[in-house]
Amino acid sequence: MKEENELRKKYGAPNPFTVPEGYFENLAGKVMEQLPEKESQPQPEVTMWERVRPWVYMAAMFCGLMFGVRVMVNQSKHPVSSQNGHTETFSEIPDEYIDPIVNQTMMDDYTLYQYLTDANTEIYQ
């Protein structure tokens, strides 16, 4: 407070900045008069492709993602040569996954063995 009083004595209290009388009452109107008129532009017609394009792009993205996953899964398989000279591809599945699947088939060991020996291997190539 003491410093403020000293500053007022030294420099004075009146504000050196002034604004003409009635300046702010008409300011908004004067600014609006100086702006150019806005021309109404017709809205462009939205085509069917512009509406469908995001959905097509999203479908293409998912197809690419599925293709990429399929390629990565196929790279993890390794070829195994059979007795007749054909190269077959098998993926190793741990027994812990196979056992529940076999149990759900409701086959006993003999029926499963018979099914596997009678299976046509041509359909798997």
C-alpha positions, 0 to 999 in steps of 0.5 A, a space after each residue: 500500500 505504501 509503494 502504491 501511494 508513492 507511485 501515485 504521488 510520483 506519476 499521478 492517478 489519472 489514466 493517460 488512455 482515453 476513448 472518444 465519447 460513444 465509441 463502444 455504443 456504435 462499434 458493432 454496427 460500424 464493423 458490420 457495415 464494413 464487412 462485405 456481403 456474404 454470397 449464399 453458395 449452393 450446397 454441393 449434391 452428395 453422391 452415392 459414392 461419397 456416402 458409401 466410400 467410408 464403408 467400402 474403405 472399412 471393408 477393404 481394410 478388414 479384408 486386408 487385415 484378414 489376408 495378412 493374418 492368413 499369410 502370417 498363419 500359413 508362414 508358421 506351418 512347415 512342410 512334411 514329406 509323405 511316403 508317396 513323395 508329395 509335400 504336405 503341410 501340417 501345423 502342429 497343434 498341442 495335445 492340450 487343444 486336441 484332446 477336448 476336440 476329440 472328446 467332443 466327437 464322442 468317438 471311442 478310440 477304435 472308431 476314431 482310428 477307423 475314421 482316420 485310416 479310411 479318410 480320403 487324403 485327397 480332400 485335404 490337399 
